[in-house]
Amino acid sequence: MAVIAIAAFAGLSFRLMTLKTTSPHIALPAFEPFCSTGDSLCLGFADIPFSVSVDCGQEAPDLVALVDGQPAPEALGGAYPDYVFSGSFAVGMHELVLQVTDSCGQTAAETLSFEVVDCQAPGVGWVFGQSYWYYPVNPPHDVDGDGELDYGAVEVQGEDFAMQIGMDCSPPVTYSIHILTEVMDGTDIPSPDQSSIFVTCLECSYNTIVRIYAWDSVYNPYSLQPDSTLGGPNFVFHDAQLFVYDLFSICICEIYFTNISGTIELDYEGVDSVQVILSGDANSMQLTEQGSFSFNNVAMGQDYTITPYKNDNLKNGVSTFDAILINKHILSVYTIPNPYKLIAADVNKSKTITVQDIILIRKLILNLIDTFPNNTSWRFVPKSYVFPVLTNPWFEDFPEQKVFTDLDGGTTNADFVAIKIGDVNGSANANQ
């Protein structure tokens, strides 16, 4: 508030005139929690913009910032009327007080809380596999709740696969263990509650791939959980091999073994580094070498599925010439010669060949995309499959797995034809 005096001279009267000024004002936008950077000090960078308005004086107002009761002048930046409060702060809740004083000595203050959350997954060193053996169940009873009487079993802990724990800002770290095929088919949604699994004596030996999760103890609102919800602990996972053996002859079984082997070829050349997944009565995974794979000592009389997978090096074999051939095919001035190349031309996996496939190839060449929507870089069809209509591979749903029911003895072949998506002219390198 300002007071102006008007003096009296030569009989003239005078009066005091009061001019009212408003107090300073601090405007703060809404903001979300800030993330830690994952360093060893567990600090996160906070960045809070704000503006100040004053009604008295022409000079810039004085600003003071207090964080958790301590002055923080180095955290203030900017110039009147727009400022920013920023700095690195420990994980947790913090109280910020912003105070402004104008030239008339009027003050205003705002108090707010901000949070730095731990957004860093635990650092864990893993082992690539663990071996166990069955122990007798006395008296025999159903250990794992599947309705079958169990004579031997072993409990496998997820933490057995953790070799060492690195820095983590939100201990303790806990572990869960899951069968990989059950995670992939959606029958097991990983959560921190499943710290162990029981493997029972339904066969003389057991070999599968497990997925181990390490979970910290924080609630991170930005962490996408395995069940697709947002918010929960930070986590990291690792796939490892699990072996269980009947060293003490506890299991009552008489099993004969055989092999499942095959080749995966692109235009008669073996394709390297294809993930070949064996699922069913046994679970395992191999990478092809020069297109070949072999699963040995597979129990006979059981059901199995072989599934190849490869989704890397998207540009391999894809060029403008492929887009030209697809365009000519659409215009009926060129015919793509076989069902495998027709599938390769169906870049968006729509079961048709359209201009949209050409657009995706062009975007890939121009580095505008790095994945094909709804499709992988490679697809695979069992070599034994015969297309009913060679000019229309989508006449029926063609298989992309090889299924064996009640597996016979002897070496069983599971050969596949590899298809490089987007490569219509056959220029892809099978070794990339």
N, C-alpha and C positions, 0 to 999 in steps of 0.2 A: 504494500500500500504506500503511495507517495502523497505528500502534503505540499501544496503550493501556497505561499503567502503573497498577498497583494497589499502593498503599503499605502498609507494615507498621506497625501501632501496637499497643501493649500485647501484644507477643509474637506478634502475628499475622503470618504470612508474606505476601509479596506476589509477583505474577508479571506478566510482560509478555504481553500478548495481541495478536496480529497479525491485522488485518482485511485481506483481499485485495480489491483493486478491479481492474476490468478497464480496459484502455486505451480511449480514444475510438474510435468506429467511424463511417466515412463510407459511406453507401449511395448508389450511382449507378445510375439506370435506363439501359437501352440507348437509343441515339438514332441518328438518321440524319444524313448530311451536311446542312449548312445552305446555303441559296441566297443568292447575292448579290442586292442590291436593284436593280442596274442603274444606279446613279448613276455620276458621273464618277470617283469615288474607288475604284470597284470593291470596295465593302465589302458584307459580308453580316451579318445579325443572327443571333447564336447565342444560344440560350436553353436552359440545362442545369439542370434541377432536381436537387436532392440533399437527403439528410437526414443528420443527425448524431445520434448517441446517446453519452452520457457516463454514467459510473458514480460519479463523484466530485464532490461539491460541488453546491450549489444554483444557483450563478451560471451565466450563459450562457457557453459556451466562447468562446475567441478563435479567429477564423477568418482565414486568410491565403490569398490567391489569387495565383499567379504565372502569367503567360501569356508563353510563349517567354522565360522567365527574368526577366521584368519584373513588379514588383508591380502588381496591378490591384484596389485596394480599392474603386474606384467600380463594379466589375462585380458585387459581392456584394450581395444583397438578401434579405429575408425575416427570420424570427425563429425561434429554437430551437423545435422541432427541424428545421423545414423551411426550406430556403434555395434560392436560385436564383442561378446565375451567368449573366450576360447582358451583351451589348454588341455593338458593330459591329467586325468584323475583316476584314482583307484576304483576298482569294481565296487559298486554299492550305491547307496543313496547319499546325496550331498545337498546341503542347504546353501543357496545363493542369495545374498542381500545386495541389491543395487540401490545406491543413494545418490541423488543429484541435488546440487545447491546452486541457485541462480545468483545474479549480481546483487539482488536485494536481500540476500540472506535467507530466502525461502527454500525449504527443503521438501523433498518427496522421496519415498523409499518403496521398493517392491521386494517382497520375499517369496522365493519359489524353491521348489525341490526339483532336482534332476537326478537321473539314474544312469549309471554306467553298468551295463550288463556284460557278463562273460559270454562272448560269442565264439570262443575257440574250443574246438574239439580236443579231447585228451590226446596227449602224445604217447603212443604205446609201441614198444618193439614186440614183434610177434614171432612165434615159431610157425613153421610151415606144415607141421604134422605132429600127431601124438599117437602112441600105441598103448593099448590097454589089453587086459585079459578078463575073461568072465570069472566071476566068483559064484560059488554054489548058493542057491536060495534054499534055506532050510527053516521050516518045511517049505516045499514048493508052493508058491502062491502068485497071484497076478500082481507083478511089481509096477507095471507101467499103465495099468487101467485099460488094456485093450481086450479084456475078456479071455485071454489065453493064460494057461498055467505056465509059469516060468520056473525053470530048473537052474538057470544061471543068468546073471545080470551084472552090469557094472554101471555106476553113476559117473558121468563125465561132466566135469565142471568147466564152465567157460573160462575162468581165470587160469586154467591149466595151459592155455595157449598164449598167455601174455608173458613175454620174456622179461620185459622191464617197462616201467612207467616213467615217462618224462615229466616235464613241467605241466602242471594243471592248476588253474586258478580257482577251481571249485571242487576240491576233494570232499569225500572220498570218491574214487572211481570204482564202479561196479561193472560186472560182466554178465552177458547173457549168451546162450548158445542155441543154435537153430540148425536144422537140416536144410541145406541150401535149396534142394528141389521143392521143399514145402514153403520156403520163403518166396521162391520164384512163381509158384502156382497160386499163391495167395492163401494157402491153408494155414500158414503160420505167420502172423503179423508180429514182428519182433518188438519186444518191450523189455524194460529192465527187470521184470519179475522172473523171467525164466533163466535162472542162474545155472541150471544143470539139466541134462537129459539122461534118461535111462536107456541103455542098449541091452536088449534081452536075448536070450539064447534061442533064437528061432533058426539059426544057421551056425555052421561050425566056425565061420569067420565073417567079419563084417568090415566093409570098406565103403566109406562115403565121404562127401565133402560137407563140411559144416561151415556156417557163417557165425563168427564171433563178434559181438558188439561190446564196445567199451563206452560207458555212460558216465558223465560227471553228475554233480549234485545240484546244479543250478537250474533255474527256470529262465530260458532264453526265449523271449516272445517272437524272435525271428527264426527259430530253429524248426525246419520242416521235418516232421516225424515220419517214421516208416509207415504209419497208417494214414499219411497225407494230411494230417492236421498240422496247424501252425502253432508253435509254442511248446516248449518242453526242454528236456536236458540236451546238452550238446553230446554228440556221439560220433564214433568212427567204427568201421567194421573191417573184418579181414576174413578171407576164405582159406580154410586149411583142410588137410586130409586127416580123417579119423580112421584108425585101424583097431579092430578088436579081435583077439585070437582066443581059441579054446585050448590054452596050454595044459589045463588039468583034465581034459576029456570029460567035461561036464555035460556038454550038449549031446543030445540023443539024435543023431542024424547020419544019413548016408547019402552024400551028395557027390555027383560026378561033374566034372568041369569041362568046359570047352572054350573056344575063343570067338570073338567077334572082331573082324578086321575089315578094312575097306580102303578105297582111294577116293579122293575128291579132285576132280579134274575140270579145268577150263580149256575147252578146245583141245583135249587130249594131253594137257600139261598139268602136272600135279600142283595144287595150290598150297602154299606154305601158310603156317600160323593160323589155321582155322581151328576154333575151339570146337571140339567134338565132345558132346555131353552124353554119357551113358546114364540112363535113369530106369527105374523099375525095381527089380529085386536087389540090384546093386547100383550104387551111384558113384560115378567117377568122371573125370574130365581129362582130355589130352589135347595137345596142339599138334597139328599135322606137320610132318617133315617130308617135303617133296610130295605132298598130297596124301601121304599114307598115315594110317593109324591102326592100332590093334589093342583091344581089351582082352587080356589073357586071364585064364582061370575064372571064367564066368560060370556060375552054377547052371547046369542043364535043367530043363523042365520048368523054367521060370519065364516071366514076361519081362521084356526089355524094350527100350526105345532109344534110338540113336538120333541126336539132334545136332547138326552142324550150325555154327554161328560165327560170323565175321562182319564187323561193322567199322572198318577203318579205311583210311586213304581213299576218300570219296572221289577224288579226281582221277584216280587210276583208270586209264582207258577212255576217259570222257573228254570229248573235244567238240568243236563247232561242226565237224563233219558228221558226228552222230545226230546233232540237231537237224542238219540238212537231210540226212536219210529218213529221219522220222517225219519231217515235213513232206518229203516226196511220197512216203508211204500213205500219209493222210490224204494227199492229192491223187493217190492211185497211179502215180507215174513210176513207182518202185515198190517192190514187195519184199518186206523183211522175210528172210528165207526160212526160218524155223521157229518153233514155239519158244525155244530158250531165248532167242534174240527178241522176240515179241515181248516176253516178260521183262527183258532188260530195257526195252523202250518204254515200258509202263512205269515211269519214274515215280509218279505219285501213288502207285499201287491202287489205281481206281478200277482195274480190270478192263480198261479201255486205253487206247492210244489217242491222245488229243494234243491240242496246242499247249495245254497246261504242262505237259511233259517237256516240251521244247523250252518253255519259259523257265522251268526249274534248272535245266541244263545251262541255259545262258546265265542265270543268276549264280550258279556254281562257278562257271568259268570266270565271272567278274568278281568273285569273292564276296558276293552279297549274302550267300548262305553257306553254312558248313555242315548241314544235314539235309536229307531228303525227308520232307514231312510224311509221316505214316509209312516210311520205308527204311530199310537198312542198305548199307553199301553193297552187300552180297546177299543172294538167295541161293538155296540149294534144293534140288529135286532128286529123289532116288533114281538111279540110272535104270532100274528095272521098270519104272513107271512108263506106260504107253499113253500118250495123249489121244483121247478119242477123236478130236478134231485138230489136226496139225495147224490149221490157220487160226484157231481160236483156243489158246491154252486155258482160257477161263470158262470153257464149256461146262466143266465141273471143277470143283475145288481140288487142285492138284496137291499131293502130299509134299511136305517139307521135312518129314521125319521118316525114319525106317523103323517099323514096329515088328518085333518078334514075339510071338505067342507060343508058350510051351517050347522053349528053345531046344533044338535037337543037338546031338553030338557032332563032332567035327568042326572045322573052321567055317564060320558063317560069314558070308560076304555082305557088306553094307556099303556099296559104291554109290557115289553121288555125282551129279553134274552141277558144277558151279556156274552161277550167273552173276556177272558184274553189272550192277544196275547203271544204266546210262550208256553202257558200251555196246553199241549196235554193230559197229564194224569190226569187232574182235581185236581191238588193239591193247587190251588190258594186259598187264604183266602179272603172271600168276605168282611171282616171287615177292610181290610188294604187299 
